[in-house]
Amino acid sequence: MDAATAASLIEDGRGWSQRTHRTTYATRTDEQLLKSLGSWSPVVRGRAALEIPNRKDDFVPRLIALLESRDLNSRIGACQALGALAKRAAPAVPALRKTLQAEDLWLRIVAAETLGKIGDDAKPAVPDLLTMLPKGPDAADPRAMQQRYLSFALFDRREGLLKKSIDGVDREALARAVRAGLHNQDGHARSQIGNIYSRLSAEEIEPLLPAIHEAIVRPAPSNQMFADGVRLSGLEVFAKHRIREGMALCLDLIELDRWGLGNRLPKCLATLQTYGGAAKPLLPRLRELETALLAKKKPQGPQPEIELVRKTISLIESDANPPALRPLPTAR
């Protein structure tokens, strides 16, 4: 590293702190910000992108021009800045859709993220993203990271393009994307896919049930902190559509010795309760669960988990009109 490079690095980081991190680049000119978007450093690009929405000038035309640059870092930085502008970046949607076809993996990913942040004005890109999402791992992307980020861009509850509605969305393309996304190695990505279940009709969810079942019984191997989301969503789908196999899965998924029990157990039992008296064959397992919890708990203090198990047993025992159930359909 020569002296000029060292001085540049120091300048890039000057003034940053946790307290001022959103205003660190406030003194930079517009031209300096645009130049910083082409930095080799993702940190510098990100700080410049955060400052651009604070400016009165319309940066969108210049950012669209940067998307056509031969410099990869500048193209990525332009996406970051357009994402920071959110709805104000709507005129860039056509250029971002074109960028989805870029050769570079990360550029495609950042373009997809940006479309999600733009929101409803970017919904014309939904068919593009649904077509891209089924592509799984390959030599250039062995962990299917593109698929992971596309799951967020489409299905995230806050920034996903389908967070409000799936009206007008091609159902076959959506089903292909859901099936593929449920095989992603990342638990958080799979759980984003699960957000779409409640928007599908009974007829639309039916052919997806085998894939939903597999996502329940085979947890994602990566990002396990978030992996239960899609599994719990799947249990709710099975209960709603009276799938018999869902009852035992409610207990299978509790897993007393695994992290996250405080979130998992109440949701599993609440779902099991909706089966009512149909779950009577599972009463011995529920009593075993009660015994296991009693062995784990201290004798003093509140015992809400044990009380919930007892409530579930009582509800199942007292239900004289259990719902009719049906078996899980086979994969088509």
ABEGO torsion letter per residue (X at the ends): XBAAAAAAAAAAABGBBAAAAAAAAAABBAAAAAAAAABABAAAAAAAAAAAAABABBAAAAAAAAAABABAAAAAAAAAAAAAAEAAAAAAAAAAAAAAABABAAAAAAAAAAAAAAEAAAAAAAAAAAAAAABBBBAABAAGAAAAAAAAAAABAAABAAAABABGBBAAAAAAAAAAAAABABAAAAAAAAAAAAABBAAAAAAAAAAAAAAAABBBABGAAAAAAAAAAAAAAAAAAGBAAAAAAAAAAAGAABBGAAAAAAAAAAAAAAAEAAAAAAAAAAAAAAAAAAAABBABEBBAAAAAAAAAAAAAAABABBBBBBBBBBBX
